[in-house]
Amino acid sequence: MKLILPSIKYKNSFLDALEEFHAEGKELFYNPTEIDADFDAGIEKANERMSGVPKEQRVPDTLFWLVDNGEFIGRVSLRHTLNERLKEYGGHVGYYIRPSEQGKGYGTQALRLAIEEAKKLGLKKILVTCDEDNIGSRKVIEKNGGVLQDVIKTPLNDNRPLMRWWIDL
């Protein structure tokens, strides 16, 4: 299992994962038609939509894919720094595991690998957020040493309770 930069080598399993997300009603901002037409451009357009922030206002970040046994398992976004918006919602790391692979420990491993990448960037601690009712993510963050800072309600999360955790590196 490893984190890699998006690669056309995993395009088919990535598109299969998108179908799984779409079947659960989660779009993840990826348009399979765009990815089929122009893989790199489709990934970049999705990243821009996913951030919800115009490219010129985004912080430096790296998008990784979690792959295992030649298959796309999930994605990890590692933000190299935080702006005011990310301090409130989003933090340094965001991750998704494809539905068919959830509950198998991949989230824990994805965050562990993201922590290793954050160390390479020279970060000393990272902020990770999750919805209060997302028990799976809470467990992933706790297993990786997360310490709860607070629970807030923010318009950036539709005023639902959001947990903010810090992980010392």
SETI-965707 format. One record per residue: residue in one letter; x, y, z of N, C-alpha, C in turn. Coordinates in steps of 0.02 Angstrom, whole numbers. Example, Ala and Ser with C-alpha at 12.3 -4.5 7.8 and 13.67 -1.06 7.14 Angstrom:
BEGIN
 rest    n_u    n_v    n_w   ca_u   ca_v   ca_w    c_u    c_v    c_w
    a    660   -284    390    615   -225    390    660   -165    390
    s    642   -112    354    684    -53    357    645      2    394
***
This chain:
BEGIN
 rest    n_u    n_v    n_w   ca_u   ca_v   ca_w    c_u    c_v    c_w
    m     42    -59      0      0      0      0     44     62      0
    k     26    111    -42     67    171    -46     25    229    -71
    l     51    290    -59     23    350    -88     63    366   -151
    i     27    383   -204     59    401   -266     25    464   -294
    l     57    497   -340     23    550   -377    -27    517   -424
    p    -83    551   -440   -131    520   -486    -97    494   -549
    s   -115    435   -569    -82    402   -625   -134    368   -670
    i   -124    378   -734   -169    347   -783   -168    271   -777
    k   -115    244   -747   -109    172   -737   -168    145   -696
    y   -196    187   -652   -251    166   -608   -318    195   -630
    k   -321    220   -691   -381    254   -715   -443    209   -710
    n   -439    147   -731   -498    104   -731   -524     91   -661
    s   -479     76   -614   -503     63   -545   -527    128   -513
    f   -497    184   -533   -521    249   -509   -592    262   -533
    l   -605    249   -598   -673    259   -625   -722    210   -592
    d   -700    150   -577   -743    103   -540   -761    131   -472
    a   -712    161   -438   -724    190   -373   -773    248   -378
    l   -767    289   -431   -814    344   -441   -886    317   -446
    e   -894    262   -482   -961    232   -488   -987    213   -419
    e   -944    186   -376   -965    168   -308   -988    230   -269
    f   -948    284   -274   -966    346   -239  -1032    373   -266
    h  -1039    375   -331  -1101    400   -362  -1161    359   -341
    a  -1153    293   -336  -1207    249   -314  -1230    266   -243
    e  -1184    292   -203  -1202    313   -134  -1224    385   -131
    g  -1228    418   -189  -1250    488   -191  -1194    537   -176
    k  -1132    515   -180  -1075    559   -167  -1039    570   -233
    e  -1037    632   -256  -1008    647   -321   -932    655   -316
    l   -907    685   -263   -836    699   -254   -808    745   -308
    f   -851    780   -344   -831    831   -392   -794    804   -453
    y   -791    739   -461   -759    710   -519   -811    694   -572
    n   -797    714   -632   -841    700   -688   -808    645   -730
    p   -835    585   -730   -804    530   -767   -793    545   -841
    t   -837    585   -871   -830    603   -942   -767    645   -952
    e   -755    693   -907   -695    734   -912   -632    691   -904
    i   -634    644   -858   -576    603   -846   -563    556   -904
    d   -617    530   -934   -609    487   -993   -580    527  -1052
    a   -602    590  -1060   -581    631  -1117   -509    654  -1110
    d   -490    678  -1051   -422    704  -1040   -406    694   -966
    f   -371    640   -951   -359    618   -883   -330    674   -839
    d   -274    703   -858   -241    754   -817   -285    816   -808
    a   -315    840   -862   -358    899   -857   -420    884   -815
    g   -448    825   -822   -506    806   -782   -491    804   -708
    i   -433    778   -690   -413    776   -619   -404    847   -593
    e   -371    891   -632   -360    960   -610   -425    997   -602
    k   -472    989   -649   -537   1022   -643   -573    999   -580
    a   -569    934   -566   -601    908   -506   -570    937   -443
    n   -504    945   -442   -471    974   -383   -495   1045   -371
    e   -502   1083   -425   -526   1152   -418   -597   1153   -390
    r   -641   1110   -416   -711   1108   -392   -713   1084   -320
    m   -672   1034   -304   -673   1004   -238   -653   1054   -184
    s   -604   1096   -199   -581   1143   -149   -633   1196   -133
    g   -678   1210   -182   -728   1261   -172   -698   1331   -171
    v   -635   1337   -188   -599   1400   -186   -564   1410   -253
    p   -568   1470   -281   -532   1482   -344   -458   1466   -337
    k   -429   1441   -390   -360   1418   -390   -312   1470   -361
    e   -322   1534   -379   -277   1586   -355   -282   1599   -280
    q   -334   1573   -247   -343   1582   -175   -327   1518   -136
    r   -308   1465   -171   -293   1402   -137   -223   1402   -108
    v   -213   1361    -58   -146   1352    -30   -112   1296    -70
    p    -45   1293    -67    -11   1238   -100    -35   1171    -70
    d    -47   1123   -113    -69   1058    -90    -45   1004   -138
    t    -47    942   -114    -30    885   -155    -86    835   -151
    l   -109    813   -209   -161    761   -212   -126    694   -223
    f   -141    648   -179   -114    580   -184   -171    532   -194
    w   -155    475   -224   -201    419   -226   -171    363   -184
    l   -214    332   -145   -195    273   -107   -208    212   -151
    v   -155    174   -164   -162    114   -205   -137     53   -167
    d   -168     -3   -180   -149    -66   -148   -162   -122   -199
    n   -114   -166   -206   -121   -222   -253   -144   -200   -322
    g   -117   -145   -346   -133   -122   -413   -201    -90   -421
    e   -234    -73   -367   -301    -44   -370   -304     22   -333
    f   -344     68   -360   -359    131   -327   -403    117   -266
    i   -381    141   -208   -419    130   -146   -451    195   -121
    g   -416    250   -130   -442    314   -106   -397    371   -126
    r   -415    430   -104   -376    490   -118   -361    527    -54
    v   -304    561    -54   -283    601      4   -260    668    -23
    s   -285    721      7   -263    789    -10   -224    814     50
    l   -162    834     37   -118    862     90   -105    935     75
    r   -133    978    117   -122   1050    110    -58   1067    148
    h    -13   1103    114     53   1117    141     52   1171    195
    t      1   1211    195     -8   1264    244    -82   1276    253
    l   -100   1316    302   -170   1331    315   -184   1405    304
    n   -242   1420    275   -267   1488    275   -323   1491    327
    e   -356   1548    333   -408   1554    385   -465   1505    373
    r   -484   1495    310   -538   1449    294   -521   1378    316
    l   -460   1355    300   -439   1287    318   -430   1278    393
    k   -414   1331    429   -409   1327    502   -478   1312    532
    e   -530   1338    499   -598   1327    523   -626   1260    498
    y   -612   1244    434   -642   1185    404   -595   1156    352
    g   -577   1094    359   -536   1061    308   -469   1039    334
    g   -433   1084    367   -368   1067    394   -316   1051    342
    h   -264   1016    363   -209    998    319   -224    937    276
    v   -266    891    300   -275    828    266   -349    813    256
    g   -366    793    195   -432    768    180   -423    700    145
    y   -467    653    159   -459    588    128   -528    556    116
    y   -531    515     64   -590    475     48   -566    405     31
    i   -601    356     56   -589    286     40   -650    261      1
    r   -638    226    -54   -694    203    -94   -740    159    -52
    p   -805    164    -63   -853    129    -20   -840     55    -10
    s   -820     19    -62   -810    -54    -55   -749    -71    -12
    e   -707    -21      3   -646    -33     43   -649     -1    112
    q   -704     31    128   -711     62    194   -718      8    248
    g   -695     25    307   -699    -21    363   -645    -75    363
    k   -594    -67    321   -541   -117    315   -473    -90    338
    g   -473    -31    369   -411     -3    394   -375     42    345
    y   -403     51    285   -369     93    235   -367    166    256
    g   -419    191    288   -419    260    310   -363    274    359
    t   -354    228    406   -300    234    455   -232    236    421
    q   -223    191    372   -159    189    336   -150    251    292
    a   -204    274    260   -199    334    218   -177    394    259
    l   -206    403    318   -186    459    361   -114    450    386
    r    -96    389    403    -27    375    425     22    394    370
    l      8    376    309     52    393    253     52    468    240
    a     -5    501    248     -8    574    240     34    608    293
    i     35    580    353     77    607    406    150    604    386
    e    171    549    357    241    542    333    256    595    280
    e    209    607    235    219    659    184    222    728    215
    a    181    740    266    181    805    300    248    817    335
    k    277    765    363    343    771    394    395    791    343
    k    390    764    282    437    781    229    433    855    210
    l    373    884    221    363    956    207    390    999    264
    g    410    967    319    435   1005    376    381   1027    425
    l    320   1003    416    267   1021    463    279    989    531
    k    261   1024    583    271    999    651    207    971    681
    k    150    994    656     85    968    676     36    981    620
    i    -16    941    617    -67    949    565   -136    950    596
    l   -180    988    564   -250    991    583   -290    946    537
    v   -333    905    567   -378    861    530   -448    872    558
    t   -498    878    514   -566    889    537   -611    833    513
    c   -666    823    549   -717    776    527   -783    794    560
    d   -837    774    527   -903    784    557   -907    745    622
    e   -942    772    670   -948    740    736   -980    671    731
    d  -1025    662    683  -1059    597    677  -1021    547    632
    n   -962    565    608   -923    520    566   -877    478    611
    i   -906    424    638   -870    382    686   -808    351    654
    g   -811    330    591   -754    300    558   -694    348    556
    s   -707    410    535   -652    459    532   -626    476    602
    r   -670    480    650   -647    493    719   -598    440    741
    k   -614    377    727   -570    322    747   -503    326    709
    v   -506    342    644   -445    349    604   -400    402    634
    i   -429    459    650   -389    515    677   -361    497    746
    e   -402    466    788   -378    446    855   -321    395    850
    k   -327    346    805   -275    295    797   -209    326    773
    n   -213    384    742   -153    418    717   -130    473    764
    g   -154    471    826   -130    518    877   -166    584    881
    g   -225    589    851   -262    652    853   -284    671    922
    v   -276    735    937   -299    764   1001   -353    815    983
    l   -412    805   1012   -469    848    996   -457    918   1022
    q   -461    967    977   -457   1037    996   -525   1062   1019
    d   -576   1052    976   -643   1075    993   -693   1047    943
    v   -756   1061    958   -811   1045    913   -846   1111    900
    i   -852   1129    836   -883   1193    819   -939   1182    768
    k   -980   1233    761  -1028   1235    707  -1006   1293    662
    t  -1002   1278    597   -978   1328    550  -1021   1327    487
    p  -1034   1385    458  -1071   1386    394  -1035   1346    339
    l   -969   1339    345   -932   1301    296   -949   1227    298
    n   -982   1205    352  -1004   1135    360  -1079   1132    371
    d  -1116   1179    340  -1189   1182    347  -1211   1185    420
    n  -1169   1215    462  -1183   1224    534  -1192   1158    571
    r  -1166   1104    543  -1165   1040    578  -1104   1038    624
    p  -1106   1000    678  -1048    995    722   -987    967    686
    l   -932   1003    692   -869    984    659   -815    978    712
    m   -781    922    711   -726    910    759   -660    930    727
    r   -619    967    767   -553    987    743   -500    954    787
    w   -456    917    755   -405    878    789   -335    900    768
    w   -287    897    814   -217    910    798   -177    846    808
    i   -131    835    762    -86    778    768    -15    806    768
    d     21    794    822     92    814    825    133    766    783
    l    179    794    745    221    752    703    289    742    734
***
